[in-house]
């Protein structure tokens, strides 16, 4: 292990030297707030006389003076090279003849590429993007991950901000950053890396929990491994995290969220609070090396399975995703994939259960803590779907908050503005569509909720004819409280259609519904309306009749008794043979 001080110029200034970010490290994650802080710090520094300090850089020596892996500092080093590219681009558009201190070719050779030697190699899956956008200065690269988008966005941000500055200021910034001081720590192998990882964590760096648990385990492998196995065991952890970070790059969920859900599933359920809970279990284990290996292999499995989940098109998985999945649902998904992930039918049943739970919690939106009610069920869940369905059904009814009675109560209330309303009406639409019509792929332009009996106009106009109004063409207080915002009076509609009918007489509204109905729920309004010899009206009786119809649909649809469980119940022969 070797310590020495360098400037950024001294760190890069070698024709052969290059730096590699290993795949078990995070991809580029800095965002606009970090870019702005980076630039503001430089602008402040050029006003003073003090040297700018860029922090510690940890390097693992692969080949002395030629190839180094960046163990800590990859975000800063990557940002530095992007920043240099932006300076080259901005000053390159100005009159270079008047900028004697600026040599773009030399800057490229030092920080970006010297002949065939590219100075920084990001994680493998981002190298083509980095090479195109930063090394070759090509903005037409098709990006496939958040880290790649950030690389391009950082270049654009710095270019835009630098373009606002005078040439003199930019040159001062360049001089300051090349003279920036940093402490370089060269490590001779994975054993040194494990030691320094833990030291760096204890310095209060703003690391993700994934980085913290990775470094903690690498250090513990150093402590508990047999001397002859230290290098190979630490290498094993590095390889598994390499695979995990490859998966992270493809996930919509962020790494710390997945880590949290994993620990909810396997550590303390919803009572899990921090990485100290993981460390506590680890310290209680008899074979600590095997415990670490088991934990990180299961963690890798969780990341892999959540990638499968994000890509699956199983019916109830798609419905669950469209509901915007709450955090407490993911641990059940994780345990389900572990138990029967290759069985699509069982997975679909699990997703159906979770969709019902999610629907009810979003409909009711109680301040009560549903995690407390489900925690024992989560900890018990071992893949037995029959037990899971019965346990959740009984617990929610026992808790009252999300049971059948409370669900019906909320469906019967003023539901307008409820976050679940659009989803409910789309599911209803799907149930009444003609066979073979795939409503899941359909959408309305500027989708809105239509009040069939219109809301009271804000401009003071009276309600038009055909509705439940008094002699002054106004709604009663009872009607407003009980019917105006109830399920029976609400319908999906496009924004343009909604604005075109507004406070029109019901006869005109129903004509517009029937003239070109995009959805069947628009066309069927005629079935609930009151008809006379001359016209249709939309009164309390119509709203109540449609309300009862929709409420009954929802209670059937989101009932645990409605889940197909027949294939889960063993036959007599299977029971006797078990």
LUMKOL-191237 format. One line per field, with one value per residue (C-alpha): residue number from 1; residue in three letters; x, y, z. Coordinates in pm, 1 decimal. Example, Ala and Ser with C-alpha at 12.3 -4.5 7.8 and 13.67 -1.06 7.14 Angstrom:
BEGIN
num: [1  2]
residu: [ALA  SER]
xx: [1230.0  1367.0]
yy: [-450.0  -106.0]
zz: [780.0  714.0]
END
This chain:
BEGIN
num: [1  2  3  4  5  6  7  8  9  10  11  12  13  14  15  16  17  18  19  20  21  22  23  24  25  26  27  28  29  30  31  32  33  34  35  36  37  38  39  40  41  42  43  44  45  46  47  48  49  50  51  52  53  54  55  56  57  58  59  60  61  62  63  64  65  66  67  68  69  70  71  72  73  74  75  76  77  78  79  80  81  82  83  84  85  86  87  88  89  90  91  92  93  94  95  96  97  98  99  100  101  102  103  104  105  106  107  108  109  110  111  112  113  114  115  116  117  118  119  120  121  122  123  124  125  126  127  128  129  130  131  132  133  134  135  136  137  138  139  140  141  142  143  144  145  146  147  148  149  150  151  152  153  154  155  156  157  158  159  160  161  162  163  164  165  166  167  168  169  170  171  172  173  174  175  176  177  178  179  180  181  182  183  184  185  186  187  188  189  190  191  192  193  194  195  196  197  198  199  200  201  202  203  204  205  206  207  208  209  210  211  212  213  214  215  216  217  218  219  220  221  222  223  224  225  226  227  228  229  230  231  232  233  234  235  236  237  238  239  240  241  242  243  244  245  246  247  248  249  250  251  252  253  254  255  256  257  258  259  260  261  262  263  264  265  266  267  268  269  270  271  272  273  274  275  276  277  278  279  280  281  282  283  284  285  286  287  288  289  290  291  292  293  294  295  296  297  298  299  300  301  302  303  304  305  306  307  308  309  310  311  312  313  314  315  316  317  318  319  320  321  322  323  324  325  326  327  328  329  330  331  332  333  334  335  336  337  338  339  340  341  342  343  344  345  346  347  348  349  350  351  352  353  354  355  356  357  358  359  360  361  362  363  364  365  366  367  368  369  370  371  372  373  374  375  376  377  378  379  380  381  382  383  384  385  386  387  388  389  390  391  392  393  394  395  396  397  398  399  400  401  402  403  404  405  406  407  408  409  410  411  412  413  414  415  416  417  418  419  420  421  422  423  424  425  426  427  428  429  430  431  432  433  434  435  436  437  438  439  440  441  442  443  444  445  446  447  448  449  450  451  452  453  454  455  456  457  458  459  460  461  462  463  464  465  466  467  468  469  470  471  472  473  474  475  476  477  478  479  480  481  482  483  484  485  486  487  488  489  490  491  492  493  494  495  496  497  498  499  500  501  502  503  504  505  506  507  508  509  510  511  512  513  514  515  516  517  518  519  520  521  522  523  524  525  526  527  528  529  530  531  532  533  534  535  536  537  538  539  540  541  542  543  544  545  546  547  548  549  550  551  552  553  554  555  556  557  558  559  560  561  562  563  564  565  566  567  568  569  570  571  572  573  574  575  576  577  578]
residu: [UNK  UNK  UNK  UNK  UNK  UNK  UNK  UNK  UNK  UNK  UNK  UNK  UNK  UNK  UNK  UNK  UNK  UNK  UNK  UNK  UNK  UNK  UNK  UNK  UNK  UNK  UNK  UNK  UNK  UNK  UNK  UNK  UNK  UNK  UNK  UNK  UNK  UNK  UNK  UNK  UNK  UNK  UNK  UNK  UNK  UNK  UNK  UNK  UNK  UNK  UNK  UNK  UNK  UNK  UNK  UNK  UNK  UNK  UNK  UNK  UNK  UNK  UNK  UNK  UNK  UNK  UNK  UNK  UNK  UNK  UNK  UNK  UNK  UNK  UNK  UNK  UNK  UNK  UNK  UNK  UNK  UNK  UNK  UNK  UNK  UNK  UNK  UNK  UNK  UNK  UNK  UNK  UNK  UNK  UNK  UNK  UNK  UNK  UNK  UNK  UNK  UNK  UNK  UNK  UNK  UNK  UNK  UNK  UNK  UNK  UNK  UNK  UNK  UNK  UNK  UNK  UNK  UNK  UNK  UNK  UNK  UNK  UNK  UNK  UNK  UNK  UNK  UNK  UNK  UNK  UNK  UNK  UNK  UNK  UNK  UNK  UNK  UNK  UNK  UNK  UNK  UNK  UNK  UNK  UNK  UNK  UNK  UNK  UNK  UNK  UNK  UNK  UNK  UNK  UNK  UNK  UNK  UNK  UNK  UNK  UNK  UNK  UNK  UNK  UNK  UNK  UNK  UNK  UNK  UNK  UNK  UNK  UNK  UNK  UNK  UNK  UNK  UNK  UNK  UNK  UNK  UNK  UNK  UNK  UNK  UNK  UNK  UNK  UNK  UNK  UNK  UNK  UNK  UNK  UNK  UNK  UNK  UNK  UNK  UNK  UNK  UNK  UNK  UNK  UNK  UNK  UNK  UNK  UNK  UNK  UNK  UNK  UNK  UNK  UNK  UNK  UNK  UNK  UNK  UNK  UNK  UNK  UNK  UNK  UNK  UNK  UNK  UNK  UNK  UNK  UNK  UNK  UNK  UNK  UNK  UNK  UNK  UNK  UNK  UNK  UNK  UNK  UNK  UNK  UNK  UNK  UNK  UNK  UNK  UNK  UNK  UNK  UNK  UNK  UNK  UNK  UNK  UNK  UNK  UNK  UNK  UNK  UNK  UNK  UNK  UNK  UNK  UNK  UNK  UNK  UNK  UNK  UNK  UNK  UNK  UNK  UNK  UNK  UNK  UNK  UNK  UNK  UNK  UNK  UNK  UNK  UNK  UNK  UNK  UNK  UNK  UNK  UNK  UNK  UNK  UNK  UNK  UNK  UNK  UNK  UNK  UNK  UNK  UNK  UNK  UNK  UNK  UNK  UNK  UNK  UNK  UNK  UNK  UNK  UNK  UNK  UNK  UNK  UNK  UNK  UNK  UNK  UNK  UNK  UNK  UNK  UNK  UNK  UNK  UNK  UNK  UNK  UNK  UNK  UNK  UNK  UNK  UNK  UNK  UNK  UNK  UNK  UNK  UNK  UNK  UNK  UNK  UNK  UNK  UNK  UNK  UNK  UNK  UNK  UNK  UNK  UNK  UNK  UNK  UNK  UNK  UNK  UNK  UNK  UNK  UNK  UNK  UNK  UNK  UNK  UNK  UNK  UNK  UNK  UNK  UNK  UNK  UNK  UNK  UNK  UNK  UNK  UNK  UNK  UNK  UNK  UNK  UNK  UNK  UNK  UNK  UNK  UNK  UNK  UNK  UNK  UNK  UNK  UNK  UNK  UNK  UNK  UNK  UNK  UNK  UNK  UNK  UNK  UNK  UNK  UNK  UNK  UNK  UNK  UNK  UNK  UNK  UNK  UNK  UNK  UNK  UNK  UNK  UNK  UNK  UNK  UNK  UNK  UNK  UNK  UNK  UNK  UNK  UNK  UNK  UNK  UNK  UNK  UNK  UNK  UNK  UNK  UNK  UNK  UNK  UNK  UNK  UNK  UNK  UNK  UNK  UNK  UNK  UNK  UNK  UNK  UNK  UNK  UNK  UNK  UNK  UNK  UNK  UNK  UNK  UNK  UNK  UNK  UNK  UNK  UNK  UNK  UNK  UNK  UNK  UNK  UNK  UNK  UNK  UNK  UNK  UNK  UNK  UNK  UNK  UNK  UNK  UNK  UNK  UNK  UNK  UNK  UNK  UNK  UNK  UNK  UNK  UNK  UNK  UNK  UNK  UNK  UNK  UNK  UNK  UNK  UNK  UNK  UNK  UNK  UNK  UNK  UNK  UNK  UNK  UNK  UNK  UNK  UNK  UNK  UNK  UNK  UNK  UNK  UNK  UNK  UNK  UNK  UNK  UNK  UNK  UNK  UNK  UNK  UNK  UNK  UNK  UNK  UNK  UNK  UNK  UNK  UNK  UNK  UNK  UNK  UNK  UNK  UNK  UNK  UNK  UNK  UNK  UNK  UNK  UNK  UNK  UNK  UNK  UNK  UNK  UNK  UNK  UNK  UNK  UNK  UNK  UNK  UNK  UNK  UNK  UNK  UNK  UNK  UNK  UNK  UNK  UNK]
xx: [0.0  153.2  44.9  154.3  30.3  -40.3  -206.4  -469.2  -221.6  40.5  -208.3  -294.2  27.4  165.5  125.6  69.1  -121.6  -493.9  -761.3  -1030.0  -1353.1  -1424.6  -1777.9  -1837.1  -1828.6  -2117.9  -2170.1  -2170.1  -2427.5  -2356.8  -2642.8  -2708.0  -2667.8  -2322.3  -2216.9  -2321.2  -2135.4  -1825.8  -1832.2  -1923.1  -1634.3  -1394.1  -1539.9  -1495.4  -1140.5  -1014.7  -1110.3  -878.5  -515.8  -562.0  -501.6  -807.4  -813.6  -989.5  -986.4  -849.3  -826.5  -790.6  -626.5  -551.0  -232.8  -285.8  35.0  262.0  255.8  26.0  -307.5  -495.7  -842.8  -1026.7  -1154.2  -1277.7  -1305.6  -1464.3  -1739.7  -1488.3  -1246.0  -1523.9  -1664.0  -1316.4  -1272.4  -1622.9  -1544.2  -1218.7  -1411.4  -1656.8  -1372.2  -1215.4  -1549.6  -1633.9  -1290.5  -1261.2  -1549.4  -1368.3  -1073.3  -798.0  -525.8  -595.8  -574.2  -205.5  -240.6  -490.5  -368.1  -668.2  -453.6  -234.8  -541.3  -689.9  -362.5  -335.5  -693.8  -882.9  -680.6  -312.0  -290.7  -455.1  -455.0  -791.4  -718.2  -1040.4  -1233.3  -1575.1  -1765.5  -1781.8  -2144.8  -2090.5  -1761.5  -1906.4  -2123.6  -1834.7  -1603.4  -1860.2  -1977.5  -1660.9  -1362.6  -1498.3  -1726.2  -2021.8  -2364.8  -2564.3  -2501.1  -2820.7  -2822.9  -2968.7  -2917.9  -2940.7  -2563.3  -2522.1  -2784.3  -2594.3  -2266.2  -2430.2  -2622.1  -2306.3  -2127.6  -2423.5  -2451.8  -2084.2  -2075.7  -2379.2  -2248.3  -1893.0  -2026.2  -2164.6  -1816.2  -1542.2  -1240.2  -1021.5  -1235.4  -1237.9  -859.0  -829.2  -1060.1  -847.5  -530.9  -690.7  -821.9  -493.1  -317.2  -578.0  -421.9  -528.3  -396.6  -341.7  -344.9  -211.0  -320.4  -136.2  -428.1  -779.6  -666.2  -549.7  -868.4  -1082.4  -898.1  -921.9  -1288.1  -1379.4  -1152.1  -1314.2  -1662.3  -1574.1  -1474.0  -1838.6  -1835.5  -2174.6  -2196.4  -2502.4  -2602.5  -2504.8  -2151.4  -2140.1  -2251.1  -2013.3  -1714.6  -1819.9  -1833.2  -1503.1  -1340.1  -1504.1  -1378.3  -1029.7  -1085.5  -1242.2  -1094.4  -808.5  -487.0  -450.6  -813.9  -828.7  -757.3  -989.7  -1276.7  -1253.7  -1230.4  -1546.5  -1736.0  -1606.4  -1730.8  -2077.6  -2110.0  -1988.9  -2290.3  -2519.7  -2406.6  -2466.1  -2824.5  -2860.8  -2789.8  -3099.0  -3335.0  -3580.4  -3561.1  -3255.0  -3001.8  -3070.5  -3444.3  -3380.0  -3141.7  -3411.7  -3679.6  -3439.3  -3372.5  -3746.3  -3791.5  -3509.6  -3375.3  -3635.6  -3941.2  -4083.9  -3909.0  -3576.9  -3426.4  -3065.3  -2755.0  -2686.7  -2962.6  -2768.6  -2445.6  -2615.7  -2723.9  -2379.2  -2210.4  -2437.8  -2347.1  -2113.1  -1948.0  -1907.5  -1742.3  -2025.1  -2284.2  -2146.4  -2137.9  -2497.0  -2621.1  -2465.2  -2566.7  -2927.6  -2894.9  -2780.4  -3081.4  -3312.5  -3170.3  -3198.1  -3559.5  -3665.0  -3519.1  -3743.4  -4037.9  -3982.1  -3978.5  -4260.7  -4591.4  -4792.2  -5145.4  -5156.5  -4795.6  -4891.8  -5193.3  -4978.6  -4725.1  -4996.8  -5104.1  -4757.2  -4640.1  -4598.9  -4271.7  -4423.0  -4534.1  -4183.6  -4069.2  -4361.1  -4259.3  -3900.1  -4007.1  -4251.1  -3984.0  -3756.3  -4029.5  -4186.2  -4045.6  -4047.8  -4420.1  -4606.7  -4945.9  -4845.4  -4668.5  -4983.3  -5186.1  -4936.9  -4956.5  -5337.3  -5325.8  -5085.2  -5293.2  -5598.4  -5397.5  -5255.6  -5597.6  -5750.3  -5467.0  -5471.7  -5852.1  -5868.7  -5536.0  -5558.7  -5302.5  -5293.9  -4972.0  -5045.6  -4688.0  -4754.8  -5054.4  -4871.2  -4533.4  -4600.7  -4754.4  -4447.0  -4208.7  -4418.0  -4460.7  -4268.4  -4447.0  -4778.2  -5028.5  -5339.4  -5211.1  -5105.8  -5450.2  -5632.5  -5388.6  -5409.8  -5787.8  -5838.2  -5582.6  -5729.1  -6083.9  -5968.0  -5783.9  -6098.7  -5904.1  -5871.0  -6133.6  -6447.2  -6670.7  -6432.0  -6365.1  -6738.3  -6772.9  -6509.7  -6656.6  -6990.2  -6844.0  -6731.1  -6461.0  -6379.7  -6014.2  -5919.4  -5592.5  -5744.7  -6041.1  -5881.5  -5754.2  -6096.7  -6276.4  -6021.6  -6066.2  -6441.6  -6397.8  -6190.6  -6469.8  -6735.7  -6529.5  -6606.0  -6418.0  -6077.6  -6041.8  -5721.5  -5812.6  -5472.6  -5308.0  -5563.3  -5538.5  -5731.9  -5573.1  -5545.4  -5746.0  -5992.1  -6284.6  -6622.8  -6900.9  -7211.8  -7419.6  -7181.0  -7000.9  -7153.8  -7012.1  -6766.5  -6887.5  -7228.0  -7427.3  -7718.5  -7704.4  -7859.3  -8165.8  -8191.9  -8030.9  -8143.5  -8195.4  -8453.2  -8670.3  -8363.9  -8166.7  -7934.2  -7831.3  -7945.5  -7682.5  -7775.3  -7718.9  -7377.4  -7273.7  -7405.1  -7423.4  -7226.7  -6882.6  -6998.4  -6882.9  -7215.5  -7173.6  -6814.0  -6676.2  -6351.3  -6333.2  -6076.7  -5986.6  -6111.8  -6446.6  -6481.7  -6420.3  -6659.8  -6960.5  -6903.0  -7230.9  -7443.5  -7801.3  -7803.6  -7972.7  -7669.4  -7425.3  -7577.9  -7590.8  -7216.4  -7150.1  -7336.1  -7222.1  -6862.7  -6804.5  -6434.8  -6522.4  -6815.5  -6880.9  -6973.2  -7213.1  -7384.0  -7485.1  -7812.3  -7889.2  -7882.6  -8049.7  -8419.0  -8606.8  -8923.9  -9112.9  -8913.4  -8575.7  -8333.7  -8260.5  -7990.8  -8139.3  -8057.1  -8215.9  -7979.7  -7672.0  -7769.9  -7842.5  -7506.3  -7331.7  -7463.1  -7356.2  -6999.5  -6965.3  -7071.8  -6822.3  -6541.4  -6629.9  -6623.6  -6312.1  -6104.4  -6225.2  -5985.6  -6267.3  -6259.3  -5899.9  -5866.8  -5737.1  -5877.0  -5547.9  -5373.2  -5599.0  -5453.6  -5670.2  -5748.8  -5488.3  -5224.3  -5316.7  -5287.8  -4952.1  -4809.4]
yy: [0.0  332.1  692.1  996.3  1342.4  1432.8  1697.5  1588.8  1674.5  1456.2  1171.0  1165.3  1287.6  965.5  834.8  475.3  516.9  449.7  394.1  125.7  128.0  -238.5  -363.2  -442.7  -65.9  169.0  316.0  693.6  830.4  1201.8  1429.2  1798.5  1894.6  1732.7  1886.5  2231.3  2190.0  2073.9  2383.1  2628.0  2500.7  2575.1  2920.3  2999.4  2864.6  3080.3  3387.3  3287.3  3193.4  2854.2  2528.5  2321.6  1974.7  1697.5  1433.3  1080.4  848.2  475.0  274.2  -94.1  -152.1  -393.8  -302.7  -42.9  297.3  150.1  12.1  92.8  2.5  285.5  157.7  491.9  818.1  692.8  956.8  1241.9  1107.9  1045.1  1395.7  1543.4  1385.6  1492.9  1844.2  1851.9  1744.4  2031.3  2283.6  2160.7  2195.8  2541.6  2696.5  2520.1  2732.1  3051.8  3216.2  2972.2  3200.2  3444.6  3172.5  3097.7  2894.0  2655.7  2346.3  2118.1  1839.7  1824.7  1822.0  1530.8  1338.2  1392.6  1336.1  1157.5  957.4  935.0  757.9  420.7  458.3  577.9  724.0  623.0  301.6  319.6  7.3  -230.8  -171.3  207.6  208.9  229.7  523.2  701.7  649.2  786.9  1087.2  1191.1  1048.8  1085.2  1379.8  1221.7  1315.4  1069.2  760.4  568.4  546.7  248.6  319.1  597.5  609.1  661.6  937.1  1103.2  1095.9  1280.3  1515.8  1604.7  1698.6  1913.4  2078.2  2172.7  2290.5  2512.5  2657.5  2712.4  2883.0  3157.5  3234.2  3446.1  3277.7  3419.2  3261.0  2923.4  2929.1  3008.3  2715.7  2488.0  2599.4  2549.5  2202.3  2081.6  2198.5  2039.5  1837.3  1487.4  1204.1  885.6  555.6  265.6  -78.0  -393.5  -638.0  -727.3  -773.1  -410.8  -304.2  -474.6  -295.5  45.0  -0.4  -16.2  276.6  489.1  401.4  516.0  858.6  945.4  932.0  968.4  608.4  406.4  124.6  -118.6  20.7  8.4  -353.4  -453.0  -293.9  -431.3  -786.4  -752.1  -641.1  -922.9  -1172.2  -1040.3  -1083.1  -1431.0  -1609.8  -1854.5  -1673.0  -1874.0  -1803.6  -1427.1  -1318.7  -1575.8  -1504.7  -1129.8  -1189.9  -1400.4  -1110.0  -875.6  -1107.5  -1139.8  -763.6  -729.8  -935.5  -736.7  -402.9  -533.2  -606.0  -268.8  -90.9  -254.6  -196.9  87.9  36.2  186.7  -38.1  69.7  10.9  -344.5  -398.8  -274.3  -502.8  -796.4  -737.6  -696.6  -1038.2  -1224.2  -1029.3  -871.7  -830.5  -478.4  -427.4  -407.9  -65.9  -43.6  -234.8  -287.5  -550.1  -740.5  -701.7  -828.2  -1150.2  -1188.1  -1157.3  -1426.7  -1676.0  -1966.8  -1981.2  -1619.0  -1678.9  -1906.4  -1664.4  -1383.9  -1603.5  -1716.8  -1361.8  -1204.9  -1497.8  -1455.1  -1080.1  -1146.6  -1375.4  -1098.4  -847.6  -1104.8  -1187.5  -823.8  -776.2  -1065.9  -899.3  -566.9  -748.2  -994.3  -946.2  -1184.4  -1041.5  -949.9  -837.0  -578.6  -472.6  -445.0  -226.8  5.9  62.4  200.9  -68.4  39.8  -52.5  -307.5  -528.7  -601.0  -837.0  -1068.5  -1059.3  -1143.2  -1442.4  -1556.1  -1566.3  -1761.3  -2018.5  -2073.5  -1814.2  -2047.4  -2125.4  -1846.6  -1964.5  -1945.8  -1615.0  -1474.7  -1585.4  -1417.4  -1098.2  -1118.6  -1134.7  -841.2  -642.4  -677.5  -567.1  -270.6  -169.3  -171.5  22.2  288.5  312.5  350.2  528.3  484.4  625.9  283.4  91.4  -200.6  -329.1  -404.8  -618.7  -802.0  -851.7  -1191.9  -1307.6  -1194.3  -1370.7  -1690.1  -1691.1  -1984.9  -2026.2  -2165.2  -1953.0  -2099.3  -2000.9  -1659.4  -1583.5  -1694.7  -1520.0  -1186.7  -1204.4  -1281.7  -1024.2  -738.5  -817.4  -857.3  -522.6  -362.4  -85.2  -270.6  -539.9  -602.8  -370.7  -75.9  -136.6  -121.7  187.8  374.0  260.6  400.6  736.9  1042.6  874.4  1160.2  1254.9  912.6  792.5  454.7  587.0  579.5  225.1  108.7  250.5  102.0  -239.4  -198.6  -103.5  -415.4  -627.3  -493.8  -486.6  -727.9  -1054.4  -1028.4  -653.0  -573.8  -273.4  -282.0  -134.1  145.1  499.3  825.0  1150.9  1375.3  1123.4  1280.7  1192.0  1310.5  1409.2  1294.7  1527.6  1820.2  1994.2  2329.4  2589.0  2827.7  3119.5  3125.5  2964.6  2740.1  2363.7  2278.5  2060.4  1684.2  1658.9  1637.7  2011.7  2219.7  2502.6  2730.0  2486.8  2408.3  2088.8  2019.3  1990.4  1622.7  1558.5  1724.7  1529.3  1188.9  1166.2  1425.4  1271.3  913.1  624.7  608.4  963.5  930.7  807.5  798.3  1047.9  1226.5  1582.5  1726.8  1546.3  1657.3  2024.2  2015.9  1899.2  2060.6  2197.2  2087.3  1953.8  1578.8  1518.0  1669.4  1481.4  1141.3  1213.3  1286.8  967.8  760.9  933.6  812.1  618.5  546.4  331.2  100.0  268.2  580.1  392.0  209.3  530.3  502.9  180.8  361.5  687.9  752.1  764.8  949.8  951.9  1255.7  1242.3  1094.8  1233.3  1164.5  1170.4  1021.1  691.8  667.5  745.3  500.6  224.0  272.1  314.1  -17.7  -185.2  -47.8  -102.9  -465.9  -509.0  -367.5  -582.5  -895.0  -789.0  -709.3  -992.2  -1257.3  -1508.1  -1434.2  -1559.0  -1884.8  -2125.6  -2452.3  -2568.7  -2513.6  -2754.9  -3107.8  -3392.0  -3678.5  -3894.0  -3621.9  -3573.7  -3945.5  -3966.2  -3661.2]
zz: [0.0  -109.0  -32.8  -229.2  -328.1  -689.2  -897.5  -1147.9  -1421.7  -1255.0  -1214.2  -1586.0  -1746.5  -1888.4  -2238.9  -2123.8  -1797.5  -1795.4  -1532.8  -1531.7  -1330.8  -1248.7  -1312.0  -945.7  -887.0  -954.3  -1297.1  -1340.5  -1094.5  -1050.2  -1141.1  -1193.0  -826.8  -810.5  -1145.8  -1026.1  -697.0  -888.0  -1111.3  -831.5  -620.4  -904.6  -961.8  -592.8  -589.9  -876.8  -674.0  -387.9  -347.8  -182.1  -362.9  -449.3  -287.3  -481.0  -206.5  -195.2  -493.2  -424.4  -700.9  -727.8  -926.1  -1211.9  -1398.5  -1243.0  -1424.7  -1689.9  -1566.3  -1246.1  -1125.7  -948.6  -615.0  -485.1  -676.6  -997.6  -993.1  -953.4  -1214.5  -1466.7  -1409.0  -1454.1  -1799.7  -1905.7  -1785.3  -1985.4  -2297.1  -2241.4  -2201.2  -2526.3  -2705.2  -2570.1  -2625.6  -2959.8  -3090.3  -2995.2  -3164.5  -3068.4  -3209.3  -2927.0  -2658.6  -2634.6  -2313.6  -2469.9  -2654.3  -2728.1  -2875.5  -2565.0  -2335.9  -2530.1  -2507.8  -2131.9  -2017.2  -2293.5  -2544.4  -2635.1  -2969.2  -2895.8  -2517.7  -2382.2  -2039.2  -1861.1  -1909.6  -1737.8  -1637.9  -1933.4  -2029.3  -2056.7  -2247.2  -2597.4  -2487.9  -2313.1  -2609.6  -2853.9  -2650.6  -2464.9  -2652.6  -3008.1  -2922.7  -3101.7  -2962.3  -3172.8  -2960.9  -2871.4  -2490.5  -2305.3  -1934.2  -1679.3  -1640.9  -2015.4  -2011.3  -1724.9  -1919.7  -2209.1  -1978.8  -1783.1  -2103.7  -2213.1  -1870.7  -1849.6  -2210.0  -2155.4  -1827.5  -1955.5  -2266.4  -2039.7  -1904.2  -2053.9  -2208.4  -1934.3  -1661.7  -1837.8  -1868.1  -1497.3  -1419.3  -1638.7  -1464.7  -1123.4  -1196.8  -1346.5  -1031.7  -807.7  -528.9  -442.6  -230.4  -427.5  -241.4  -446.5  -332.8  -432.2  -441.8  -333.7  27.5  51.6  -126.4  137.7  418.0  254.9  164.4  531.9  620.3  349.7  475.4  824.3  690.1  630.2  251.0  89.7  -25.0  -114.8  117.2  -157.4  -157.5  221.6  246.2  -33.5  138.2  477.7  345.2  163.1  486.6  685.1  427.6  499.0  872.9  876.5  574.4  606.0  502.4  183.3  85.4  147.7  -210.5  -369.3  -127.3  -180.8  -555.5  -527.9  -369.8  -638.9  -912.5  -761.9  -721.8  -1079.5  -1186.4  -955.3  -1100.6  -1451.3  -1342.7  -1168.8  -1493.6  -1648.5  -1355.9  -1307.9  -932.6  -768.3  -598.8  -241.2  -282.7  -401.7  -108.7  130.2  -19.1  -8.1  361.6  425.0  267.8  442.7  741.4  972.0  754.5  761.7  1096.5  911.6  980.9  865.0  760.5  1130.4  1122.8  856.0  1050.1  1366.0  1194.6  1041.7  1381.0  1522.9  1249.1  1317.3  973.6  876.0  538.8  425.3  565.6  350.1  40.4  96.6  157.6  -150.7  -374.1  -257.9  -312.0  -668.3  -715.8  -595.2  -844.0  -1122.0  -1034.8  -1016.0  -1361.2  -1474.9  -1303.2  -1477.9  -1812.2  -1757.4  -1934.5  -1717.9  -1690.0  -1322.2  -1318.1  -1580.7  -1375.1  -1063.3  -1245.0  -1375.4  -1014.5  -925.4  -686.8  -322.6  -153.8  86.0  -205.6  -340.6  -60.1  -145.3  -512.7  -417.0  -206.6  -472.6  -741.4  -510.9  -437.8  -780.4  -1020.5  -1320.0  -1279.9  -1459.9  -1336.8  -971.4  -1025.8  -1188.1  -886.0  -652.3  -860.1  -845.2  -464.0  -448.8  -698.2  -472.2  -167.5  -360.5  -494.1  -148.5  16.1  -255.0  -248.7  129.0  189.2  565.1  804.4  968.0  902.0  672.8  708.3  1075.4  975.9  698.3  865.9  1021.6  691.5  496.9  735.2  718.2  338.5  193.5  -138.7  -11.9  -204.5  -40.2  303.1  173.4  27.4  341.7  575.5  393.6  354.9  724.8  843.7  636.3  747.9  1106.5  1083.9  935.2  760.6  429.5  474.7  270.5  476.3  458.6  87.5  12.4  231.7  29.2  -301.8  -186.7  -87.8  -283.7  -488.0  -727.0  -683.1  -547.6  -701.0  -785.0  -986.2  -1331.7  -1275.5  -1153.4  -1456.9  -1698.3  -1536.4  -1568.1  -1932.9  -1990.6  -1840.0  -2080.5  -2398.8  -2680.4  -2668.0  -2830.7  -2777.8  -2590.6  -2380.0  -2202.6  -2509.9  -2547.9  -2414.8  -2420.6  -2523.6  -2215.8  -2014.0  -1768.5  -1543.3  -1666.0  -1424.9  -1611.4  -1395.1  -1439.2  -1159.4  -1063.8  -1307.5  -1144.1  -1357.9  -1188.9  -1472.4  -1383.1  -1435.5  -1771.0  -1822.5  -1780.2  -1434.9  -1069.8  -1009.8  -820.9  -950.5  -945.9  -1164.8  -873.1  -699.6  -347.2  -74.4  -35.8  -406.5  -398.1  -87.3  -187.4  -565.3  -761.2  -691.0  -651.8  -868.8  -1055.0  -1187.0  -1308.6  -1639.6  -1838.4  -2122.8  -2338.4  -2247.2  -2574.5  -2543.1  -2181.5  -2260.1  -2555.7  -2353.7  -2011.5  -1872.4  -2166.6  -2133.6  -2074.9  -2410.4  -2584.9  -2362.4  -2424.3  -2795.9  -2790.0  -2591.1  -2846.7  -3164.7  -3144.9  -2822.4  -2769.2  -2470.2  -2405.4  -2072.1  -2269.1  -2494.3  -2207.2  -2024.9  -2223.7  -2033.1  -1697.4  -1805.5  -1746.4  -2076.3  -2170.8  -2496.5  -2599.2  -2426.0  -2172.5  -1825.4  -1570.2  -1223.0  -881.9  -981.2  -1282.4  -1076.0  -801.1  -1052.5  -1226.7  -892.4  -763.2  -1087.3  -1069.5  -695.0  -727.5  -1010.9  -795.8  -493.5  -711.2  -897.9  -589.9  -369.4  -242.2  -294.2  -667.1  -712.5  -905.8  -640.9  -776.3  -925.7  -590.9  -399.7  -414.8  -536.9  -299.8  -474.2  -441.3  -76.7  2.2  -177.1  -1.5]
END
